[in-house]
């Protein structure tokens, strides 16, 4: 054993990872086996000592006993063996563990930590001491989550054994803060297990955690991880909400039997509810009660789903000798009530919280169905009373009006449903018809009516006529208000009349969002008001904003129902005229002074045009003629102008100077609003409503606003490429050329050109980003080739091939174009290189002037792959096709003698083909006529794109075979 331990100790210290890991594993496993042997020896020794004590008491009067002597000898042997085993264990621990528990490999550290926790639990007499526990405390600070997790899991086993708690007092007091801080670990599993460990400590050692520690742990009920929030909710429930209610039995003081039991239950629920309200209102950590309810749902479901008691607490009046709930507390109770209803109907699916179960089993679905039936039965009769009590408190009413959205028609009795539904609809009508109802309440009531009016339910016969009566009343009211405030194409309403009109418009807009109100012809009623506001002025911006939204919803509903309503060509033409009128009105609103009006007009016209495009795809091609509508150039330019003025602007822009001084929350809100506007415009590009060239205004800002809009622009680029690869590539090329031309114009003006021009480096970076979006070169072969060919034509457009010709003004654009060379296939590189040679003069090929360096750089990017692939002959022969009517005055041989080897002549190992030029054109003269073999060979070389000779005017270049 000693030899084996020595071998493992030496090899565990090896520099070879495999030796170190294997030998460390073998050593700690041997130590674990020795722990089991020592534990069995201790058990045998304890039993032997007990027998020895019994035997000694039996033979207390005798001088000696052979049996006692044998037992003493056995005990001594067992002690000697245990000491020997503990000595070997100590050797392994000091020789292997003390070196390897801080090994560079996290697997070795994790293994040592796990085995140490096992030794402490199995053989606590030897290992569960502070001298060994300190290693666990140190390893809790390890940077690898797996090691920290092993520490926490091992401590859970130790704290779960009540017999070991007395030996953990010093460790707990020393590392308590670290355990609490591990609940904030970046690894979710470590944080979850740390919370479980702290809950275990709170149950086994009640005095260890102080009140401040508990308050810190309670707040994890708002965590974004649902398992962690559920554990914090369990701790919160056991410490605060599940405590006995002292004196709750005598709070009411009267009644017997069932009534007294109900009063006692209400009192206990009120005490627990007050504790929950106190925690939520004092923490001030989160404004959304739904996360608190979700965290408490698994452990406090009996309290949260006790809707009759919660409703009774809200409706009852506090007796004179008791203090009732304050208005703030009642508002929180209402939110808790609504959140529990949503949780019971929809389950634990919250935005921003992850880690919950995605698939529910049959039992959970059955429970959810039963809860929906119970809440429908309860609130169908209780909700009218709650609405009546909280009349005028709009926050509470807005929350309560969300409850009808979760009603289900199953399990209702017909005799009570009709009366209760009529009372509920009457209260809802009183709420929505209030002149000062805020938009949130109107929206909630509208959605509640949508639920009650839909389907074949028991409350449908009462809900739909009530809704129709409300809309008709609002329309009649609006007609009278427009008759007073709108005279002879002039808006002349006073402040009070404008307020009444605005209130009516808000109600119509809220209901138009959820209900199809096309039968009331609100589009024709409101269009004149918007025309007056845009042309004549005088209409308040709030009124224009509401009218715009009403017309927007009217157009969406008309497009949505066009499959049923458009039964003839005349109706289709009428709808097209209505769409044209809406777009014309929105175009006028885009030049309004108020930014909110312009934003709504922009969003409205973009969404309507996108919906119109979708309807064209759904309809039969033969029926789409009358419906087809294309936005005119004026509207397209106006949309682009708005995008550049309000969305694609920097923080130093005047349009957003107010945002720079605002808080972080307002800046985030403004950024989200701009993202919405940009996404609306990009939808028009994706659906083909706007021409592909209009995307250049977006793509040019890809790198400049990559952090804010990079994902939207990138997705737009991919979607448009799926529709038209070549058109999308032309748009990218157009973006780069526009930016480059603007940069050259600014340079010619000496920096006095338009502001906001991107630098050459930023344009090159934009080209690199564009090139990265092309994935497989074979898939986008035509697109990339077109970008290069069009770019070369753009550079050499109007270039005169003469010896004294100046370089093209846009030659540096080739440096930008070279970013796409990596996406070319080898044959395409050769073809493009030949095309480039035909655009340039022969003297340019060997020019070393600085002005021609972009061309040299671009040529090198085209030749890179071919040269790397070992095709030197092909490259050399292909380059030799660079023959122009004005050849240079120096020959390649001269270049070689002078040490100036061009890429053309750098291939010296051409086996069978060589090309040369005369040293001077005046001395060369016409060469002899080539033989038929030579002409045939030249023809074959041309077909293979390895052209060795070419006719230039009336002479023929010599080709030596």
Number of C-alpha atoms within 10 A of each C-alpha: 7 9 8 10 21 15 13 24 23 15 19 26 19 14 9 10 13 12 16 22 22 14 21 26 19 14 24 23 15 16 24 19 14 18 23 15 15 22 17 13 17 16 12 15 20 13 13 17 16 12 14 19 13 13 15 16 10 10 13 11 8 8 6 11 12 8 13 17 12 12 18 15 12 16 19 13 13 18 16 12 15 21 13 13 18 17 12 18 22 14 17 21 18 13 19 26 25 13 15 22 22 18 17 10 14 17 15 22 24 24 21 25 25 20 19 26 26 19 21 22 19 17 17 17 13 12 18 20 15 14 8 14 19 14 16 24 21 14 21 22 14 17 10 16 20 17 24 27 25 24 27 28 17 21 21 19 15 22 21 15 11 10 10 17 15 10 16 17 13 13 15 18 11 13 15 16 12 15 19 20 14 21 24 16 15 10 15 16 16 23 25 24 21 28 26 20 23 24 20 16 19 17 15 15 17 10 10 16 18 10 10 9 13 18 13 14 22 21 20 24 25 24 19 16 19 25 21 25 26 25 24 27 28 22 27 25 19 15 13 15 22 18 13 11 15 10 10 18 16 12 14 14 11 9 11 10 7 9 11 16 13 14 21 20 15 21 21 22 21 19 19 20 21 17 16 19 19 12 16 19 14 8 13 9 10 13 10 14 20 21 23 23 26 26 27 23 22 13 18 19 14 10 18 22 19 14 20 14 19 20 19 13 20 21 16 9 11 12 9 7 6 9 9 16 17 9 12 11 18 18 19 19 23 22 21 23 24 22 23 25 25 21 21 22 22 14 19 21 16 15 8 10 17 15 12 14 12 9 8 11 8 9 9 12 14 12 12 18 16 16 17 23 18 18 23 24 21 14 22 23 17 18 23 20 18 20 21 15 13 18 14 14 13 17 15 22 24 22 19 23 23 20 21 23 18 17 20 19 17 15 12 15 11 10 8 12 17 17 14 19 22 18 18 23 21 15 19 22 17 13 23 20 17 13 13 13 18 16 17 15 23 23 22 23 26 26 21 22 25 19 20 26 21 12 11 10 14 18 23 18 15 18 23 17 11 18 20 13 12 16 18 13 14 19 19 11 15 22 15 13 17 21 11 14 19 17 11 7 14 16 20 16 19 10 9 9 15 20 16 16 21 21 23 21 24 24 26 25 25 23 24 23 19 17 19 16 20 15 6 13 11 18 19 11 15 19 18 14 20 24 19 18 22 20 14 12 14 13 21 13 17 17 20 26 22 23 23 24 23 23 23 24 25 23 24 21 18 20 21 16 13 17 12 8 12 18 10 10 14 11 15 20 16 14 19 17 15 16 22 16 13 21 22 17 20 28 22 18 26 23 16 19 10 15 15 15 23 21 20 21 28 23 21 23 26 23 19 21 24 23 19 25 20 15 19 18 12 11 13 10 9 7 14 16 13 17 23 14 17 12 14 12 10 10 17 14 13 17 21 15 15 17 20 13 15 19 20 19 18 15 11 11 14 12 14 17 12 13 19 13 10 10 10 11 9 14 16 12 13 15 16 14 14 20 16 16 20 20 18 19 23 26 20 24 21 22 19 15 20 21 14 21 15 17 25 18 18 21 22 22 18 21 19 18 14 13 9 16 23 16 12 17 23 16 13 21 23 15 18 21 19 12 14 14 19 18 16 22 24 19 23 24 20 21 22 22 19 14 18 22 14 17 21 17 16 16 12 11 11 9 13 10 15 11 8 10 18 15 13 17 10 14 23 19 16 23 23 16 16 21 19 13 11 19 10 10 14 12 11 17 16 15 20 26 22 16 20 22 16 14 21 20 14 16 19 18 13 9 16 15 20 16 13 8 11 12 17 16 13 16 18 19 23 21 20 23 23 24 20 22 23 17 21 23 17 16 11 18 23 22 16 20 22 19 15 20 20 15 19 20 22 20 19 20 20 18 15 11 8 8 15 18 16 18 22 19 15 22 22 16 20 23 19 15 18 19 16 9 9 10 12 17 20 19 20 24 23 22 23 23 20 25 23 20 14 15 20 22 12 14 14 21 15 12 14 13 9 9 9 15 16 14 17 18 22 14 17 11 12 14 7 8 13 17 18 16 19 17 16 14 14 8 8 12 12 12 10 10 12 15 9 9 10 15 14 12 16 20 17 14 16 16 9 11 18 22 21 27 24 19 12 12 8 7 15 16 21 20 18 13 11
